[in-house]
Amino acid sequence: MSVRLQRWLVVGLVFSAAFVLLGLSVARQPLALDVAVSKALHGVYAQPLGRVAQAGSDVLGPVLPYVLGAALLALALRRREHFGLCVRLAVVLLLCRLTSLVFKPIFLRERPRDYPELSYPSGHVVSVASTGFVLLLLCAWVWPRLVKRVAAAVAVAVVLSAACRVVLGVHWVTDTIGAVLAVTGVGLLSACALRLLPPGDGRSLDG
């Protein structure tokens, strides 16, 4: 195992551990930050800003992994040399997305206001972060020149998704932070296991 791979494994473990520790610390009682933000935004979801946040949440949410999954399938069918890469990326996408579905029943955190389902981590933010993480891996292998631009777009999308969920009052701030920690941790660990981390020398599958 290379030193570089070992480093990424350690980073993945650290993020995964941080996700679990944060979940345990907020499962029974929200942090002061959570309470302060929730109080400041109380009732905003019923105002015009709330309608804007709902529209943003509809776009930046669970639909994105399905869109990327369809794109990976199309790429695999169109360019057969990328079939193995697309399959492995789809596995990472699935594992990252499952962090919300698997861990919500474990932490059993209640929402800031009456709302169906549990709270930690935010499923919407997990969806956006999962899609962004896998899209970055895809670009790193196939279109490395786009990585920086895609990374910036992913960061903006994750922040906007988190902001929308908090403004709507359906998630605490730490739910969104936990979502990013979970996806980064599981994403790095699974990418290492599936040998998806690019060599880091600017090479691409397209040569």
Stockholm file with secondary structure:
# STOCKHOLM 1.0

chainA/1-207         MSVRLQRWLVVGLVFSAAFVLLGLSVARQPLALDVAVSKALHGVYAQPLGRVAQAGSDVLGPVLPYVLGAALLALALRRREHFGLCVRLAVVLLLCRLTSLVFKPIFLRERPRDYPELSYPSGHVVSVASTGFVLLLLCAWVWPRLVKRVAAAVAVAVVLSAACRVVLGVHWVTDTIGAVLAVTGVGLLSACALRLLPPGDGRSLDG
#=GR chainA/1-207 SS CCHHHHHHHHHHHHHHHHHHHHHHHHSSSCCHHHHHHHHHTTTGGGSHHHHHHHHHHHHSSTHHHHHHHHHHHHHHHHCGGGHHHHHHHHHHHHHHHHHHHHHHHHHCCCCSSSCSSCCSSCHHHHHHHHHHHHHHHHHHHHCGGGHHHHHHHHHHHHHHHHHHHHHTTSSCHHHHHHHHHHHHHHHHHHHHHTTCSCCSSSCCTTC
#=GC SS_cons         CCHHHHHHHHHHHHHHHHHHHHHHHHSSSCCHHHHHHHHHTTTGGGSHHHHHHHHHHHHSSTHHHHHHHHHHHHHHHHCGGGHHHHHHHHHHHHHHHHHHHHHHHHHCCCCSSSCSSCCSSCHHHHHHHHHHHHHHHHHHHHCGGGHHHHHHHHHHHHHHHHHHHHHTTSSCHHHHHHHHHHHHHHHHHHHHHTTCSCCSSSCCTTC
//
